[in-house]
Amino acid sequence: MSFLTVKSVNHTYFTTKQATKALEAISFSMEQGEFVSLLGPSGCGKTTLLSIISGLLQPTGGEVRIDGKAPDLRASSIGYMLQQDYLFPWKTIEENICLGLKMKNQLNPETKQKALQFLHDIGLHGVEKQFPRQLSGGMRQRAALVRTLAVDPKILLLDEPFSALDFQTKLKLEDLVFATLKQFKKTAILVTHDIGEAISMSDRILLLAAKPGRLHKVFEVPEKLRMVRPFEARSKESYTVLFNEIWKELESLENER
């Protein structure tokens, strides 16, 4: 059995005046340790699908199973990282990264020390007693990653976590997150509008069509790209070939609209 299965997922948003179908018959599976990106035009339901996988939203049809169980964001099996870092400004970085552990009643001297060690390993030395306002955007996003991983989630859901950063910081964080997830053998799903980001970080790319959101095509990222860090992958010939292929598919989807 696959680690994650998404089976015939449909979702419709209802208002008093109309019903809008956001997703239609989405099915795919992932193995443990795999990294998959969701890519597609605006309105194709990428974030809706991620919310359903997390358990934040119940689909109107179909089902999701993570390690054989229905998703539950309150459980420590799921980590969710968003565009904004959402660090509490009145709490220190140490307090922020331990917040998930505290909420799940997992905070103890051992788990706190592991979180602090991870903070150091990720390149944030001596910031434990500082507040978020004293850190740059990239540093805050790294602290948010530590907070997410501190509870040792089985799967990490990334909703455009680098989109608010400048390009140089974004590239550095792509490398950092990629290396961290590989090191800890984490399963991850990334929602992004950035073709290059999807190619350089993923094992597979799921291209969604819009209105309603549906699975249009699956791209396998070549092994030679999957074996190197994202920054290095961007300089490979196979990266350019795949980029152009996906670009053409996206253009065709946009023209259909």
Residue pairs with C-beta under 8 A, 6 or more apart in sequence:
1 68
2 29
2 30
2 31
3 30
3 31
3 32
3 34
3 66
3 67
3 154
3 155
3 187
4 29
4 30
4 53
4 64
4 65
4 66
4 67
4 155
4 187
5 29
5 63
5 64
5 65
6 26
6 27
6 28
6 29
6 49
6 53
6 62
6 64
7 27
7 62
7 63
7 64
7 65
8 25
8 26
8 27
8 61
8 62
8 63
9 23
9 25
9 26
9 27
9 49
9 52
9 59
9 61
9 62
9 63
9 64
10 21
10 23
10 24
10 25
10 26
10 59
10 60
10 61
10 62
11 21
11 22
11 23
11 45
11 48
11 52
11 57
11 59
11 60
11 61
12 19
12 20
12 21
12 22
12 60
13 19
13 20
13 22
14 20
21 212
22 45
22 48
22 212
22 213
23 45
23 48
23 49
23 52
23 59
23 212
23 213
23 214
24 212
24 213
24 214
25 62
25 214
25 215
26 49
26 62
26 208
26 213
26 214
26 215
27 62
27 215
28 36
28 206
28 215
28 218
30 36
30 187
30 189
31 187
32 154
32 185
32 187
33 185
33 186
33 187
34 187
34 188
34 203
34 204
35 178
35 181
35 187
35 188
35 189
35 190
35 201
35 202
35 203
35 204
36 188
36 189
36 190
36 202
36 203
36 204
36 205
36 206
37 189
37 190
37 191
37 192
37 197
37 198
37 201
37 202
37 204
37 205
37 206
38 46
38 49
38 50
38 189
38 190
38 191
38 192
38 206
38 208
39 46
39 192
39 193
39 195
39 198
39 205
39 206
39 207
39 208
39 246
39 250
40 46
40 207
40 208
40 209
40 210
40 213
40 216
40 250
40 253
41 209
41 210
41 250
41 253
41 254
41 257
42 193
42 210
43 210
43 211
43 213
44 208
44 209
44 210
44 211
44 213
45 208
45 210
45 212
45 213
46 191
46 208
46 213
47 159
47 191
48 57
48 213
49 208
49 213
50 157
50 159
50 189
50 191
51 57
52 58
52 59
52 64
52 71
53 64
53 66
53 71
53 157
53 189
54 71
54 73
54 78
54 80
54 157
55 64
55 70
55 71
55 72
55 73
55 74
55 78
56 73
63 70
64 70
64 71
65 71
66 77
66 78
66 154
66 155
67 77
67 154
69 77
71 78
72 78
73 80
76 104
76 106
76 151
76 152
76 153
77 153
77 154
77 155
78 153
78 154
78 155
78 157
79 148
79 149
79 151
79 153
79 155
79 156
79 157
80 148
80 156
80 157
80 159
81 144
81 145
81 148
81 156
81 157
81 158
81 159
81 161
82 159
82 160
82 161
83 159
83 160
83 161
83 163
83 164
84 164
85 132
85 137
85 140
85 141
85 143
85 144
86 144
87 93
87 96
87 132
87 140
87 143
87 144
87 147
88 95
88 96
88 99
88 132
89 131
89 132
89 133
90 131
91 99
91 131
92 128
92 129
92 130
92 131
93 119
93 124
93 127
93 128
93 129
93 130
93 131
93 132
93 135
93 143
94 116
94 119
94 128
94 129
96 132
96 143
96 147
97 115
97 116
97 119
97 143
97 146
97 147
97 150
98 107
98 111
98 112
98 115
98 147
98 150
99 147
100 147
100 148
100 150
100 151
101 107
101 111
101 112
101 115
101 150
101 151
104 151
106 151
111 150
114 150
115 146
115 147
115 150
116 128
118 146
118 149
118 150
119 127
119 128
119 143
119 146
122 142
122 145
122 146
122 176
122 180
123 142
123 176
124 139
124 142
124 143
124 146
127 134
127 135
127 139
127 143
132 140
132 143
135 143
136 169
137 164
137 165
137 166
137 169
138 165
138 169
138 172
138 173
141 161
141 162
141 165
141 173
142 173
142 176
144 161
145 161
145 176
145 177
145 180
148 156
149 156
149 180
149 184
149 186
153 186
154 186
154 187
155 186
155 187
155 188
155 189
156 181
156 186
156 187
156 188
156 189
157 188
157 189
158 177
158 188
158 189
158 190
158 191
159 191
160 191
160 192
160 193
161 173
161 177
161 190
162 169
162 170
162 173
162 174
162 197
163 192
163 193
163 194
165 173
170 197
171 230
171 231
174 197
174 200
174 201
174 230
174 231
175 229
175 230
175 231
177 201
178 200
178 201
178 229
178 230
179 229
180 186
181 188
190 197
190 198
190 201
190 202
192 198
195 243
195 246
195 247
195 250
196 234
196 239
196 243
197 230
198 205
198 246
199 205
199 221
199 225
199 233
199 239
199 242
199 243
199 246
200 225
200 230
200 231
200 233
200 234
200 239
201 230
202 221
202 226
203 220
203 221
203 226
204 218
204 219
204 220
204 221
205 218
205 219
205 221
205 246
206 215
206 218
207 215
207 216
207 217
207 218
207 219
207 246
207 249
207 250
207 253
208 214
208 215
208 216
209 215
209 216
209 253
209 256
210 253
210 257
211 257
216 249
216 253
217 249
219 242
219 245
219 246
221 242
222 238
222 242
224 236
224 238
225 233
225 236
225 238
225 239
225 242
228 236
233 239
